[in-house]
Structures are given as C-alpha cells and as structure tokens.
C-alpha cells in the first residue's frame, strides 16, 4: 500500500499515512483540526535484479573522463607497426640490399 504525505494548511503539521488507493483522503489535521492537503512527492524507485542498465551494462570504472570504459576483451586490438616500404615490395626478405640502402633495384 502507498504511503501518502499530508500537510496542514493552518498549522503546517506534516505526517504520512499508509492508505489504500481507493481510500478516502484525510481532511482534518490531527493537531489543530485545520484543513489538510496531500503533498506531492517523488516516488522512490530502486531497480533491482538483472536486466537493468545499472546492473548489466554500466561498467564502473575509475578511468578519467574521456578514456574508454570498455572491458579489455571488447577493445579493438592494437594495429601492428607498419613495416617500412621497400622498393621491391618486400619480396626479397630481410636481406634486401635495396631496403638497407634505401634504393631501388
């Protein structure tokens, strides 16, 4: 059952009462007998269990702002360093005299 907050318009007394949805509203202040109004409040919600963004998808990280918070297994692999271009296209192997002298053959 919901908890409804009330406030007296005469003396300012505030209290809460657990009531059924279809119960009649309180009208009289228990302190001074003045008129009551029901105060609007923000509902208290807490998402528990699996299936919510907070529990399943949000990664709690201490990474500074701007850095990726992706888990290591889902980060793209680093590209290997590019080999220097040889005039022959690299077909000679490691002992390419043109690559060592940086000339064409």
C-alpha positions, 0 to 999 in steps of 0.5 A, a space after each residue: 500500500 502507498 504511503 501518502 504525505 499530508 500537510 496542514 494548511 493552518 498549522 503546517 503539521 506534516 505526517 504520512 499515512 499508509 492508505 489504500 488507493 481507493 481510500 478516502 483522503 484525510 481532511 482534518 489535521 490531527 493537531 489543530 483540526 485545520 484543513 489538510 492537503 496531500 503533498 506531492 512527492 517523488 516516488 522512490 524507485 530502486 531497480 533491482 535484479 538483472 536486466 537493468 542498465 545499472 546492473 548489466 551494462 554500466 561498467 564502473 570504472 575509475 578511468 578519467 573522463 574521456 578514456 574508454 570504459 570498455 572491458 579489455 576483451 571488447 577493445 579493438 586490438 592494437 594495429 601492428 607497426 607498419 613495416 617500412 616500404 621497400 622498393 621491391 615490395 618486400 619480396 626479397 626478405 630481410 636481406 634486401 640490399 635495396 631496403 638497407 640502402 634505401 634504393 631501388 633495384 
